[in-house]
Amino acid sequence: LEEVCKTTIAYIKDRDTDITETLLAPDFPVGGQLLYDKAEIEEIYNTGRGSFKVRSVYSYDKSANCIDITEIPPTTTVEAIIDKVIELMKLKKITEINDIRDETDLKGLKLTIDLKRGTDPDKLMQKLFKITPLQDTFSCNFNILISGYPKVMGVKEILDEWIAFRTECVRRRVYFSLTKAKDRLHLLNGLSKILLDIDKAIKIVRETEQEKEVVPNLMIGFGIDEIQAEYVAEIKLRHLNREYILKQLKDIDELEKQIEDYESILKSKSRVYTIIVKELEEIIKKYSMPRRTKIISASDITSAEEVVEDIPDYPVHLFFTKEGYIKKITPQSLRMSGEQKLKEGDELKIITESTNKKELLFFTNKHQVYKSRVSDFDDSRASLLGDYVPGKLGMEEGETALYMA
């Protein structure tokens, strides 16, 4: 919240400000570590679309030979992580783990992984970041309703809309206060005329035969309008004295200053912006909290490519369809299976033999190419649809894979 407020203040003062200096990166209640790539963040801020990686926070307990995971990405759950790790253990893709369990309690989240003797915890975590949801991609799509219509907007566009909205809020609030002040001043101006001759006012009220004639008679007697006369007529008899009226009239000078100030604000956009900035500063003082998601430079992270050799290599058959689905089927499973199941209207586009460690390139309808590995996709069967490539690789909305190499 503090970063958002400071960015808004900086943007109000200078529309050309570099918002990445104040709006560092997203922050999540669950914490985690955000792998910071400035180019990725700038792309998200400028276009309203993009993605970044968030990984879990862990520590190694040497005495118990276990890894304690205390923060996870916002896109996953402890259950999903445990299920994936157990699945990989059954497939013998992970052989360094004895047990994994959820030890979350009132103190907070805690996922414990018991290691086999001799296991390097950091190397294992690099491997788990690569093949489990312990590191996940968070996709951004700033789709916002503007005047009832959806629009994808960058951060500066969003701030423009918010500042325009907030400006109107402040102006309406000031206009309301101005109207109230003018109404009050109008009543006191009428009361000031009564002060010139209080006895006359009392006499008019006393000698008027019908109640409905009191207000018209006061209007005629003092040259005031109906609203002012109504206000005077409602004053209690005990208050129709010089002391009470003078005490009320003390507000006239203050009201006139307020009215002048309100009118000045309504005429000046810079004064409205000053009010917005002051309120944002108050919000920072009252509600700001320390950042929970730590920012770490992506370039400083040990690449998971270093541990990719630990991934088992074996022959597979790859099936890529027109709709963008991929199946990875082992020769043994293929021999035992029947006809390939496809989505209605879909058809096989590429059938090829490969191995589990080979790299894949997917070319899309948005003139982009995505790099992946065969091992990133789960072993499948002919009776399943397979993995949907755009979803698996976090492609943009409307983007689909046309060709695989």
Salt bridges, closest charged atoms under 4 A:
GLU2 OE2 - LYS6 NZ 2.87
GLU3 OE1 - ARG291 NH2 2.84
ASP27 OD1 - ARG291 NH1 3.87
GLU71 OE2 - LYS294 NZ 3.48
GLU96 OE2 - LYS127 NZ 3.43
ASP99 OD2 - ARG101 NH1 3.42
GLU103 OE2 - ARG101 NE 2.73
GLU103 OE1 - LYS110 NZ 3.54
ASP114 OD2 - ARG101 NH1 2.42
GLU157 OE2 - LYS151 NZ 3.91
ASP160 OD1 - ARG15 NE 3.72
ASP225 OD2 - HIS186 NE2 2.44
ASP251 OD2 - ARG184 NH2 3.91
ASP261 OD1 - ARG271 NH1 2.88
GLU263 OE2 - LYS182 NZ 3.35
GLU279 OE1 - ARG166 NH2 3.17
GLU279 OE2 - ARG173 NH2 2.64
GLU282 OE2 - LYS285 NZ 3.94
GLU305 OE2 - LYS130 NZ 3.86
GLU305 OE1 - ARG373 NH2 2.99
GLU309 OE1 - LYS357 NZ 3.26
GLU359 OE2 - LYS371 NZ 3.46
GLU359 OE2 - ARG373 NH2 3.53
ASP378 OD1 - LYS84 NZ 3.09
ASP379 OD1 - LYS328 NZ 3.18
GLU397 OE1 - ARG49 NH2 3.89
